Amino acid sequence: MKEVTIGKNDAGQRLDKFLFKTFPDLPASILYKSIRLKRIKVGGKRAAIGQVLCEGDRLQLYVNDEFLGQAQKRELFHAVPKALEIVYEDQNLLLLDKPAGLLCHEDQRERRDTLVNRMLCYLYEKGEYDPAAEQSFTPALCNRIDRNTGGLVIAAKTAAALREMDELLRSRGVEKQYLCIALGRLPKERDLLRGYHTKDEAKGLVKITPAPREGARTALTEYRVLDCKDGLSLLLVTLHTGRTHQIRAHLAAVGHPLLGDTKYGTAKQNERYGERRQMLCSFSLRFPDLPQHSALHALSGRRFQVGQVEFLSRYFTDYQNFPIRGTEDEC
C-alpha cells in the first residue's frame, strides 16, 4: 500500500487527473478498475473518479508497486543563463519580458535555455520551487509567444494561479496589445480586420482568408497606425482572438507583412532593411476586475507594459520613450 498526502499545489484537481500526472506508469484501465474495486481511497473512504482533492487529503493506493513509480522531473534549469527581465511579481505570478530569439519552451533544437527554464532557475534559487517537494505541479508559463517575438509572458508560481489564469485567457478576459512594424502604409488609420484562419500543421504555417471556408476559425485583429515613415507603419495591435501567428498572417493577408518576417513576407520585401526577425512585441496586458478571493486579485484592473522595445530605436525614435501616445501606464 502506498499513501500520498495532497499538498497545496495538488489541491483542486480531480482524483484521476492527479493520479495520471503523479504516476505516469499507471494505466487508465488499472486506475479506473482500482477505484471501482475500492483499492484507491481518500481518507480511508471509497474514492470517486471525479472527486476534487483538498489540501491535506490522504490517498491510500492498494495497487501493484510496478505502476506507482513517480515521474522524474528533468532538472534542466540548473545551468541556464540567469538573465530574466521581471516586469511584475507577487506570491502567485510573474510577468516576464521575453527577449526576441529566446524560446518559451524547448523544441528539437534547444532543450535547456528556454524562458520556462530560466523562470524555474530563478524560483529555485529564491527557494520558491523545490522539485523534490512537488508531486504533480511545476511552475509554468500561462501563454507563449514565438521565438522571434519579444515581450510579455505570464508565468504561474502556484497551481491555483495557473488554473485561474488559464481560464481567464481562455475566456479572452485579458486584453493583449502588440507593437509591430508593417511594410507599407495601411489604407486606414484604424481598423478591425476580420478573417478566417486555417493551420497547416505539417508546414507550421497558417493562412487567413477574407471568406469563410471549411475548418477555418474567425480571426479578429484590430490595429491603430501610430506613425508612418520610410515605407513602414508603426502599429498598435489589439487581439480579439488568439490564433497561431495571427498578427503576422493577418497583416500579410492584407498586403502588409511585418518587417523582417521571412515566414509570411519575402526576402525581396525585406532586403532593403536587412532584417531577418519579425518586428513584433507583446507590448501590453490589461487585466479585468477580479474578485477579492482570487489568486489573481493583485492584478485586478491593472495594465502592464514593456519598458523598452528594441526595434523602435532603429526605425521610430520618437517612440523609444513610453508610454505610447493614447495609452496610460498604470504600473
HUDA-V56454 format. One record per residue. N is the residue number from 1. RES is the residue in one small letter. PHI is phi in whole degrees, 0 to 359 (NA if undefined). D_FIRST is the distance of its C-alpha to the first C-alpha in Angstrom with 2 decimals. Layout:
N/RES/PHI/D_FIRST
N/RES/PHI/D_FIRST
This chain:
1/m/NA/0.00
2/k/243/3.80
3/e/243/6.68
4/v/231/10.13
5/t/258/13.44
6/i/283/16.30
7/g/269/19.37
8/k/302/23.01
9/n/277/23.32
10/d/268/20.24
11/a/293/21.65
12/g/88/23.92
13/q/261/22.08
14/r/294/20.98
15/l/305/17.26
16/d/295/17.77
17/k/297/20.02
18/f/299/17.65
19/l/293/14.83
20/f/298/17.58
21/k/287/18.88
22/t/281/15.77
23/f/234/14.28
24/p/295/17.58
25/d/272/16.34
26/l/275/14.54
27/p/295/17.35
28/a/302/18.69
29/s/298/18.77
30/i/291/15.05
31/l/300/14.36
32/y/292/16.95
33/k/294/16.10
34/s/295/12.46
35/i/294/14.10
36/r/297/16.76
37/l/269/14.64
38/k/63/12.72
39/r/271/9.30
40/i/238/9.61
41/k/232/10.88
42/v/240/12.99
43/g/61/13.59
44/g/80/12.09
45/k/248/14.63
46/r/305/15.09
47/a/262/15.41
48/a/251/18.52
49/i/306/19.03
50/g/267/21.78
51/q/298/20.42
52/v/271/21.67
53/l/278/19.36
54/c/243/20.84
55/e/303/20.69
56/g/94/18.38
57/d/302/16.07
58/r/248/12.41
59/l/261/10.07
60/q/249/6.72
61/l/242/5.56
62/y/263/4.74
63/v/227/6.76
64/n/306/8.18
65/d/301/8.21
66/e/299/11.94
67/f/265/11.87
68/l/249/10.13
69/g/286/13.00
70/q/274/14.72
71/a/298/18.44
72/q/271/20.78
73/k/288/23.53
74/r/281/26.95
75/e/269/28.80
76/l/275/32.27
77/f/272/33.77
78/h/290/34.45
79/a/246/37.76
80/v/272/39.25
81/p/302/42.55
82/k/277/42.34
83/a/296/44.86
84/l/208/43.56
85/e/267/46.00
86/i/258/44.51
87/v/272/46.55
88/y/203/44.34
89/e/209/41.14
90/d/221/39.27
91/q/290/35.76
92/n/249/34.49
93/l/220/36.77
94/l/229/39.06
95/l/249/42.18
96/l/247/43.07
97/d/260/46.37
98/k/281/45.53
99/p/285/48.38
100/a/300/49.74
101/g/103/48.59
102/l/260/44.98
103/l/287/42.17
104/c/286/39.70
105/h/234/36.90
106/e/297/36.82
107/d/225/38.64
108/q/293/39.47
109/r/265/42.04
110/e/224/40.38
111/r/252/36.72
112/r/260/37.00
113/d/275/39.85
114/t/229/39.08
115/l/298/39.36
116/v/296/35.63
117/n/288/35.05
118/r/296/37.93
119/m/295/36.41
120/l/296/32.97
121/c/299/34.86
122/y/300/36.83
123/l/291/33.84
124/y/297/31.99
125/e/290/35.12
126/k/280/35.55
127/g/82/32.07
128/e/260/31.12
129/y/218/28.60
130/d/234/25.87
131/p/305/23.92
132/a/292/21.20
133/a/269/20.63
134/e/260/20.48
135/q/265/17.52
136/s/225/19.59
137/f/235/23.17
138/t/228/26.12
139/p/310/29.60
140/a/217/31.67
141/l/280/35.21
142/c/269/36.01
143/n/221/39.10
144/r/217/40.67
145/i/229/44.20
146/d/300/45.72
147/r/310/45.97
148/n/269/49.74
149/t/255/49.62
150/g/259/49.35
151/g/123/48.48
152/l/286/45.95
153/v/228/42.24
154/i/265/39.69
155/a/234/36.39
156/a/256/33.53
157/k/274/31.73
158/t/236/29.22
159/a/295/27.26
160/a/297/29.34
161/a/294/32.55
162/l/297/31.58
163/r/297/30.90
164/e/293/34.16
165/m/291/36.23
166/d/302/35.08
167/e/291/36.22
168/l/296/39.44
169/l/291/40.32
170/r/295/39.52
171/s/273/41.84
172/r/64/44.56
173/g/281/44.52
174/v/255/45.31
175/e/278/48.86
176/k/250/49.01
177/q/236/52.32
178/y/236/53.29
179/l/256/56.36
180/c/208/57.75
181/i/245/60.98
182/a/252/62.24
183/l/283/65.11
184/g/83/68.29
185/r/249/69.24
186/l/288/67.42
187/p/291/69.74
188/k/235/68.63
189/e/290/67.93
190/r/208/64.92
191/d/199/63.19
192/l/249/60.06
193/l/275/59.39
194/r/245/57.75
195/g/213/56.52
196/y/231/54.11
197/h/256/51.38
198/t/231/49.96
199/k/234/47.81
200/d/260/48.09
201/e/299/44.62
202/a/297/45.91
203/k/267/48.68
204/g/67/46.94
205/l/237/49.95
206/v/238/50.62
207/k/225/53.82
208/i/241/55.26
209/t/245/58.04
210/p/286/60.34
211/a/246/59.82
212/p/298/56.68
213/r/209/55.33
214/e/301/52.49
215/g/83/49.08
216/a/277/50.58
217/r/244/49.26
218/t/295/51.60
219/a/235/52.11
220/l/241/53.95
221/t/232/55.26
222/e/259/57.62
223/y/230/59.80
224/r/226/62.47
225/v/281/64.95
226/l/268/65.29
227/d/193/67.87
228/c/222/69.56
229/k/191/71.36
230/d/53/72.03
231/g/75/70.73
232/l/232/67.34
233/s/237/65.77
234/l/270/63.39
235/l/240/61.09
236/l/254/58.69
237/v/247/56.28
238/t/249/54.05
239/l/270/51.32
240/h/255/50.94
241/t/222/48.48
242/g/240/45.98
243/r/269/46.61
244/t/304/46.08
245/h/52/49.16
246/q/302/50.84
247/i/296/53.49
248/r/299/54.35
249/a/287/54.69
250/h/290/56.39
251/l/293/59.06
252/a/296/59.68
253/a/295/60.07
254/v/261/62.91
255/g/91/64.60
256/h/225/63.44
257/p/297/60.56
258/l/291/59.20
259/l/303/61.04
260/g/86/59.28
261/d/279/57.03
262/t/274/57.29
263/k/275/54.90
264/y/251/56.78
265/g/252/60.10
266/t/232/62.26
267/a/299/63.39
268/k/297/66.95
269/q/295/66.19
270/n/262/64.55
271/e/297/66.86
272/r/298/69.26
273/y/259/66.55
274/g/70/64.59
275/e/264/61.18
276/r/233/58.14
277/r/221/55.47
278/q/300/55.57
279/m/275/56.97
280/l/214/54.22
281/c/223/52.38
282/s/286/49.73
283/f/273/51.96
284/s/214/50.90
285/l/231/48.05
286/r/242/48.84
287/f/259/46.15
288/p/282/46.75
289/d/294/46.66
290/l/235/43.06
291/p/294/41.78
292/q/302/41.30
293/h/280/37.56
294/s/291/36.97
295/a/294/35.22
296/l/256/38.34
297/h/303/40.90
298/a/297/42.48
299/l/269/43.73
300/s/306/45.35
301/g/71/48.81
302/r/260/49.06
303/r/236/50.25
304/f/235/49.54
305/q/218/51.53
306/v/291/51.88
307/g/280/54.43
308/q/228/55.97
309/v/247/56.23
310/e/304/57.29
311/f/285/59.36
312/l/296/61.53
313/s/294/63.41
314/r/270/64.63
315/y/233/65.93
316/f/223/66.19
317/t/297/66.90
318/d/295/67.93
319/y/252/64.28
320/q/286/62.68
321/n/256/62.53
322/f/266/60.32
323/p/280/60.02
324/i/298/61.26
325/r/303/64.18
326/g/90/63.16
327/t/242/59.69
328/e/225/58.67
329/d/280/56.30
330/e/250/54.17
331/c/290/51.91
